[in-house]
Amino acid sequence: MNIIHHLFEEKYVIDLLKKEVLPRYPDFIDIKKIKILAHKNQVWETTYHVVLEFKTSFLTKTGRIKILPIFCSAHSSEPRKNVYHALKYLWDNGFGKGFLTIPHPLFYSEYFNGTFYRGVSGNNLYHYIRNKEYKEIETIIPKAAAWFAKLHKLPTAEADNFNKENSRIKTVFPGRDEILKNIKKFYPSYYETYEKVYDIFAAEEENFLASTAERWLIHGDAHPENVIKAGRKKIAVIDFTDICLSDFARDLGCFLQQLEYMIMRKINDEEYAGKVKDLFLENYSKNAKIKLDDNLRKRINNYYNWTAMRTATFFLLKYKPEPDRSEPLIEKVKNNLDI
């Protein structure tokens, strides 16, 4: 039997959480029940990739029931221990308090190769984009900028490179060579373009990283679906699978491209997309106390174009391809790079 099936059994999960989680909450004395929700449920004969939520009903010392969302992100072959260590590092360095926060790391399970954490409740930024809630968008964006500035200002001397392969464009999963191989096989007309742009992306990044010994802790997958409005003043950022040490401009370029892409898909207003992107950059610059000079803008643009190509690649190579959604992105990058 696939071991991950245990996490779909209420009694098993209750016993596990009583052992691992209950002692961390001294105001709770028991777990009465859980409701299991599968946000990602890829389970095969012996392998799996799941994100499960356990809506856990804790009994308090005063006899009341308190429901908390406990999550597990587990993968049979990809390590999730780095996610736990990254969350714990951030939690211990200021992201466990205040209005800019993260999920609360609880424990790591070697048996399931999974990280367990207390989730955050709320809608993500993409929800407000999809529903054209302009006021909410413009309230969240400055806070998101402040969150990323806070992350990038963290000292890295004692930080692990939590995902070393993710630190370079050429090795970010599935890697440049694997992407080119699949494009050559399935979309040979795009191969020359892909080879050119990936050479440009990697060279720009390597030139900068060779010019400085400094590295920054970056989220690695900065986009609106990972930014959660967790309260009237509070936001949280989730999904730390790709956290690593690299150039902080990558988070900025990735976030700006995905922000623009989602706004154009759901609102279709180029002027508004530009306004919101400027709002993000202005607030990032203010919170990070840095100047958006030509060098930084060039690096941001490099990661912007790279993210556009990653998005195009996703639509080309996913299970049910959508090449029509890829073509405008590829053409935009070609125009940006004048190739």
C-alpha positions as CSV (number, residue, x, y, z in Angstrom):
1,M,0.0,0.0,0.0
2,N,1.2,3.5,-0.7
3,I,2.1,5.0,2.6
4,I,0.5,8.3,1.8
5,H,-2.9,6.7,2.2
6,H,-2.4,6.9,6.0
7,L,-2.8,10.7,5.8
8,F,-6.3,10.2,4.4
9,E,-7.4,8.2,7.5
10,E,-8.9,10.3,10.2
11,K,-7.8,8.2,13.2
12,Y,-4.2,7.9,11.9
13,V,-4.0,11.7,11.5
14,I,-5.6,12.4,14.8
15,D,-3.0,10.2,16.6
16,L,-0.2,11.7,14.6
17,L,-1.2,15.3,15.4
18,K,-1.8,14.4,19.1
19,K,1.8,13.3,19.3
20,E,3.5,16.0,17.2
21,V,1.3,19.1,17.4
22,L,-0.8,19.0,20.6
23,P,2.3,19.5,22.9
24,R,3.1,22.7,21.0
25,Y,-0.2,24.3,22.1
26,P,-0.4,24.3,25.9
27,D,-3.9,25.8,25.9
28,F,-5.3,22.8,24.1
29,I,-5.9,19.4,25.8
30,D,-7.2,17.2,23.1
31,I,-8.1,16.8,19.4
32,K,-11.7,15.9,18.9
33,K,-11.9,15.5,15.1
34,I,-10.4,16.5,11.8
35,K,-11.7,17.2,8.3
36,I,-9.3,16.2,5.5
37,L,-9.1,18.3,2.4
38,A,-6.8,17.5,-0.5
39,H,-5.6,20.6,-2.3
40,K,-3.1,18.6,-4.4
41,N,-3.8,14.9,-4.7
42,Q,-1.4,13.1,-7.0
43,V,-1.2,9.6,-5.8
44,W,0.0,6.7,-7.8
45,E,0.9,3.1,-6.9
46,T,3.9,3.8,-4.8
47,T,4.6,7.5,-5.4
48,Y,2.8,10.7,-4.5
49,H,2.7,14.5,-4.4
50,V,0.1,15.9,-2.1
51,V,-0.8,19.1,-0.2
52,L,-3.3,18.1,2.4
53,E,-5.2,20.3,4.9
54,F,-6.5,19.0,8.2
55,K,-9.1,21.2,9.6
56,T,-8.3,20.2,13.2
57,S,-10.8,20.7,16.1
58,F,-8.8,21.3,19.3
59,L,-10.4,21.2,22.7
60,T,-9.3,24.0,24.9
61,K,-8.8,24.0,28.7
62,T,-12.0,26.0,29.0
63,G,-14.0,23.4,27.1
64,R,-14.3,25.3,23.8
65,I,-13.5,24.0,20.4
66,K,-10.8,25.9,18.3
67,I,-10.4,24.9,14.7
68,L,-6.9,25.4,13.1
69,P,-5.8,24.5,9.6
70,I,-2.9,22.1,9.7
71,F,-1.3,21.4,6.4
72,C,1.1,18.8,5.0
73,S,3.2,19.2,1.9
74,A,4.7,15.8,1.0
75,H,6.4,14.3,-2.1
76,S,7.7,10.7,-2.4
77,S,10.9,11.6,-4.3
78,E,11.5,15.3,-3.7
79,P,12.7,16.4,-0.3
80,R,10.5,18.7,1.7
81,K,12.8,19.0,4.7
82,N,14.3,22.1,3.1
83,V,10.9,23.7,3.2
84,Y,10.6,23.0,7.0
85,H,14.0,24.4,7.7
86,A,13.4,27.5,5.5
87,L,10.1,28.1,7.3
88,K,11.7,27.7,10.7
89,Y,14.6,30.0,9.7
90,L,12.1,32.7,8.6
91,W,9.8,32.2,11.7
92,D,12.8,32.6,14.0
93,N,13.9,35.7,12.1
94,G,10.9,37.9,12.4
95,F,8.3,36.3,10.2
96,G,6.4,34.8,13.1
97,K,5.2,38.2,14.3
98,G,3.8,41.4,13.0
99,F,1.8,42.0,9.8
100,L,4.2,40.4,7.3
101,T,4.1,36.7,8.1
102,I,4.3,33.1,6.9
103,P,2.7,29.7,7.8
104,H,3.9,28.4,11.2
105,P,6.2,25.4,10.8
106,L,5.3,22.6,13.1
107,F,7.4,19.4,12.3
108,Y,9.0,17.4,9.5
109,S,8.1,13.7,8.9
110,E,10.9,11.6,7.5
111,Y,8.4,8.8,7.0
112,F,6.2,10.8,4.7
113,N,8.9,13.1,3.4
114,G,6.6,15.9,4.3
115,T,6.5,19.2,6.1
116,F,3.6,19.9,8.5
117,Y,2.7,23.5,9.2
118,R,-0.2,25.7,10.5
119,G,-1.6,27.4,7.5
120,V,-2.9,30.9,7.0
121,S,-6.5,31.7,6.2
122,G,-7.6,34.2,3.6
123,N,-7.8,34.9,-0.1
124,N,-4.8,35.3,-2.4
125,L,-4.0,38.3,-4.5
126,Y,-5.1,36.5,-7.6
127,H,-8.6,36.1,-6.1
128,Y,-8.9,39.9,-6.0
129,I,-7.5,40.3,-9.5
130,R,-9.9,37.8,-10.9
131,N,-12.8,39.6,-9.2
132,K,-11.6,43.1,-10.3
133,E,-11.4,44.3,-6.7
134,Y,-9.1,47.3,-7.4
135,K,-9.1,48.7,-3.9
136,E,-8.0,45.4,-2.4
137,I,-5.3,44.9,-5.1
138,E,-3.9,48.4,-4.4
139,T,-4.0,47.7,-0.6
140,I,-2.2,44.4,-0.9
141,I,0.5,45.3,-3.4
142,P,2.4,47.7,-1.1
143,K,2.3,45.1,1.7
144,A,3.6,42.4,-0.7
145,A,6.5,44.8,-1.6
146,A,7.3,45.3,2.0
147,W,7.2,41.5,2.6
148,F,9.7,40.8,-0.1
149,A,11.9,43.7,1.1
150,K,11.9,42.2,4.6
151,L,12.9,38.8,3.2
152,H,15.7,40.2,1.1
153,K,17.1,42.2,4.0
154,L,17.6,39.1,6.2
155,P,21.2,38.2,7.1
156,T,22.3,35.2,5.2
157,A,25.5,34.3,7.0
158,E,23.7,31.6,9.0
159,A,21.1,30.7,6.3
160,D,21.4,27.5,4.4
161,N,21.0,27.5,0.7
162,F,17.8,25.7,1.1
163,N,17.5,24.7,-2.6
164,K,20.9,24.9,-4.2
165,E,19.8,23.9,-7.7
166,N,17.2,26.6,-7.7
167,S,19.9,29.3,-7.3
168,R,20.7,29.5,-11.0
169,I,18.5,29.9,-14.1
170,K,20.4,27.1,-15.8
171,T,19.6,24.6,-13.1
172,V,16.1,25.6,-11.9
173,F,13.9,22.5,-12.2
174,P,13.7,20.9,-14.7
175,G,16.9,22.6,-15.9
176,R,17.8,24.4,-19.1
177,D,19.0,21.3,-20.9
178,E,15.9,19.3,-20.2
179,I,13.7,22.2,-21.4
180,L,15.6,22.5,-24.7
181,K,15.5,18.7,-25.2
182,N,11.7,18.7,-24.9
183,I,11.2,21.8,-27.0
184,K,13.3,20.3,-29.7
185,K,11.3,17.1,-29.6
186,F,7.8,18.6,-29.5
187,Y,8.1,22.2,-30.8
188,P,11.2,22.2,-33.1
189,S,10.2,25.6,-34.6
190,Y,10.7,27.2,-31.2
191,Y,14.1,25.5,-30.5
192,E,16.4,28.2,-31.9
193,T,14.5,30.9,-30.0
194,Y,14.6,28.9,-26.8
195,E,18.3,28.3,-27.1
196,K,19.1,32.0,-27.8
197,V,16.9,33.4,-24.9
198,Y,18.2,30.9,-22.4
199,D,21.8,31.7,-23.3
200,I,20.9,35.4,-22.7
201,F,19.2,34.8,-19.4
202,A,22.0,32.6,-18.0
203,A,24.8,34.9,-19.1
204,E,23.1,38.0,-17.6
205,E,22.7,36.2,-14.3
206,E,26.2,34.7,-14.2
207,N,27.7,38.1,-15.0
208,F,26.0,39.7,-12.1
209,L,26.6,36.9,-9.6
210,A,30.3,36.8,-10.6
211,S,30.6,40.5,-9.9
212,T,29.6,40.2,-6.2
213,A,30.0,37.8,-3.3
214,E,26.7,38.9,-1.9
215,R,23.7,36.6,-2.0
216,W,20.1,37.2,-0.8
217,L,17.5,34.8,0.5
218,I,14.8,34.8,-2.2
219,H,11.4,33.2,-2.3
220,G,12.0,31.7,-5.7
221,D,8.3,31.5,-6.8
222,A,7.0,35.0,-6.3
223,H,3.5,35.4,-7.8
224,P,0.1,36.6,-6.8
225,E,-1.3,33.2,-5.9
226,N,1.3,32.9,-3.1
227,V,0.4,36.3,-1.5
228,I,-2.4,35.9,1.0
229,K,-4.5,38.6,2.7
230,A,-4.5,37.1,6.2
231,G,-6.3,40.0,8.0
232,R,-7.2,43.7,7.7
233,K,-3.5,44.7,8.0
234,K,-1.7,41.3,7.7
235,I,-0.4,39.5,4.6
236,A,1.3,36.2,4.4
237,V,3.4,34.6,1.7
238,I,3.2,30.8,1.2
239,D,4.9,28.0,-0.7
240,F,8.6,27.9,0.1
241,T,9.7,24.9,-2.1
242,D,11.9,27.1,-4.2
243,I,13.5,29.3,-1.5
244,C,17.3,29.7,-2.1
245,L,20.2,32.1,-2.1
246,S,20.5,34.1,-5.3
247,D,19.9,37.6,-6.7
248,F,17.0,39.4,-5.1
249,A,16.0,40.9,-8.5
250,R,14.7,37.5,-9.4
251,D,11.8,37.8,-7.0
252,L,11.0,41.2,-8.4
253,G,11.1,40.2,-12.0
254,C,9.1,37.1,-11.4
255,F,6.4,38.8,-9.4
256,L,6.1,41.7,-11.9
257,Q,5.7,39.4,-14.8
258,Q,3.1,37.2,-13.1
259,L,1.3,40.2,-11.8
260,E,1.1,41.8,-15.2
261,Y,0.1,38.4,-16.8
262,M,-2.8,37.8,-14.4
263,I,-4.1,41.4,-14.6
264,M,-4.1,41.3,-18.5
265,R,-5.9,37.9,-18.4
266,K,-8.6,38.9,-16.0
267,I,-8.8,42.7,-16.2
268,N,-7.3,43.3,-19.6
269,D,-6.1,46.8,-18.9
270,E,-2.5,47.6,-19.8
271,E,-2.5,51.0,-18.2
272,Y,-3.7,49.5,-14.9
273,A,-1.1,46.7,-15.1
274,G,1.6,49.3,-15.4
275,K,0.2,51.4,-12.5
276,V,0.2,48.4,-10.2
277,K,3.6,47.3,-11.2
278,D,4.9,50.8,-10.5
279,L,3.2,50.7,-7.1
280,F,5.0,47.5,-6.3
281,L,8.4,48.7,-7.3
282,E,8.0,52.1,-5.6
283,N,7.1,50.4,-2.3
284,Y,9.8,47.8,-2.6
285,S,12.4,50.5,-3.2
286,K,11.1,52.5,-0.2
287,N,11.1,49.5,2.2
288,A,14.4,48.0,1.0
289,K,16.0,51.5,1.0
290,I,17.6,51.0,-2.4
291,K,17.6,52.9,-5.6
292,L,16.1,51.4,-8.8
293,D,19.1,52.2,-11.0
294,D,19.8,51.0,-14.5
295,N,21.7,48.0,-13.3
296,L,18.9,46.7,-11.1
297,R,16.3,47.4,-13.7
298,K,18.3,45.4,-16.2
299,R,18.4,42.4,-13.8
300,I,14.7,42.7,-13.1
301,N,14.0,42.7,-16.8
302,N,16.1,39.6,-17.3
303,Y,14.1,37.7,-14.8
304,Y,10.8,39.2,-16.1
305,N,11.6,37.7,-19.5
306,W,12.8,34.4,-18.1
307,T,9.5,34.1,-16.1
308,A,7.5,34.8,-19.3
309,M,9.4,32.0,-21.0
310,R,8.8,29.7,-18.1
311,T,5.1,30.4,-18.3
312,A,5.1,29.7,-22.0
313,T,7.0,26.5,-21.4
314,F,4.4,25.4,-18.9
315,F,1.6,25.8,-21.5
316,L,3.6,24.0,-24.1
317,L,4.7,21.0,-22.1
318,K,1.9,20.4,-19.7
319,Y,-0.4,17.3,-19.8
320,K,-2.9,19.0,-22.1
321,P,-0.8,21.6,-24.0
322,E,-2.2,25.1,-24.8
323,P,0.3,26.4,-27.4
324,D,-2.0,29.3,-28.2
325,R,-1.4,30.7,-24.7
326,S,2.4,30.3,-25.2
327,E,2.9,32.1,-28.5
328,P,2.1,35.7,-27.3
329,L,4.5,35.3,-24.4
330,I,7.3,34.0,-26.6
331,E,6.8,36.8,-29.1
332,K,6.9,39.4,-26.3
333,V,10.2,38.1,-25.0
334,K,11.6,38.1,-28.6
335,N,10.6,41.7,-29.0
336,N,12.0,42.6,-25.6
337,L,15.3,41.1,-26.4
338,D,15.3,42.2,-30.1
339,I,15.8,38.8,-31.5
